[in-house]
Amino acid sequence: MAELTFRNAREEDVGLILEFIKKLADYEKRLDEVIATEDELKKWVFDKKQAEVIFALEDGKEIGFALFFLSFSTYIGNVNLHLEDLFVDPEYRGKGYGKALLKQLAKIVVERGYGRFEWTCLSWNKPSIDFYLSLGAEQKDWNVFHLTGDELEKLANE
C-alpha cells in the first residue's frame, strides 16, 4: 500500500511549485492567465515569506500541493489560513489525497491558533463544491472581485 506523507516546500522547489500552479490553471481552463515566474515565486514565497507551500508525496514522489497565506478577519480578530491553490495530479485522485491535504492544512490552523480556514472555488466546479460541502464547509454568500492590469492601474491613478 502506498504511503502518503507531507513536506514543506524549500526554495529549490520553486520550479515544481510553478509546475503545479500551471497544472491547476490548465485544469481550470485558465492556463493563459498564468504569468507567475520562478523568480516571482521565490521572492514572495521564500524571500518575503508571504505564502507557504506544502507538498503531498506518495512513496516520496510529489503528487500534489497546497499554497496558502494568511488573511485577517476583523470579525473574529484573528488571522485566517487562506488556501489559494490545491491540486492533486489526476492519476492520484480518488485515493483521498485531496482530503488528506485539507486535513493537513486544518491541523496547521489548529496548531497555530488561527481563527479560520478559508478558500474559494470556481462556481462551475461542482465536483469540488460537493466535496467541500461533504466535509462540513459552508458556502458563504460573498462574491470575489479582482482588479488587475489596466483596470487596476486606472483606479490607482484616478
Helices and strands as residue ranges (DSSP letters): E 4-8, G 11-13, H 14-27, G 31-33, H 38-41, I 42-47, E 52-58, E 61-73, E 78-88, G 90-92, H 97-112, E 116-119, H 126-134, H 149-156
